[in-house]
Amino acid sequence: MVNTEALRKKIADRGIKYKNIAAMLGISPYTLQLKVDGKNEFVTSEVSGLCDILEITDLAEKEEIFFAKKVD
């Protein structure tokens, strides 16, 4: 499950618009929004692409953002 808060912060910190990220990933902005909101899951290639786009190279940061454990 994606850590939506951490992902949104990373996108904001990089200053890249959602529509540009979506275009780079080959998905619609709406689809990206659903995935960022945690309503749909990212596929492996999208996680890899987002890490490149957002310059996420640290494994711990990748795990924190894209592999967050759901807490009830």
N, C-alpha and C positions, 0 to 999 in steps of 0.2 A: 504494500500500500504506500502511495506517495505521501510524503510530508508536504502538504499543500502550502503551509505557511513558509517553510524553508525554501521551497521552489519559487514561490511568488517573490520572496525577498531577493533571491539570487537573480531573477529576471529583472526586477526593479534596479538592483545594484548595477547590472550590466547596461541598463538603459535601452534594451532592445524591445521593440513593439511586438505584441503577440502575433500580429498578421505577418511580420517578417520572419519570426521563428517558425510559424506554421508553414510558410512558403518554403523555407529551407528544409523542413522535415517532409514536405510533400503532402501535408494534410490541410484541412480547412481550419480557419481560426476558431470556428465553433467546436470542431473536434478537439483542438488543442485545449480550449477552455474547459471542456468536459473532463479531459484527462488531468489538467492542472487542479480542477476542483475535486478530483478523486472519484468522479462518477463513472469513468471508464479507465482502463489500465493502459499504460504505455507498453508497447512491444519493445523488444530488445534493441532493435535498430533505432527506435525513437529515443531511447535512453542514451544510447551511444551518441547519436546526433546532438541531443541536448547538451550532453557533457562537452562535446566539441564547441558548440555554439556559445555556451555559458562559461567555457574555460574551466570546467571542473575536472581536476586531475587527481585530487586526493581521494583515495579509496574510502576513507572514513566519511568524507563529505558525500560521496556518491551513495554510500549505504544509508546515511542519515536522511538524504532527500528521497531516494527512489525505493528504498527497502525498509521503510519505517514500519514498526510493528503497531498494529491497531490495539489501542488501549480502550477497554470498555469502562 
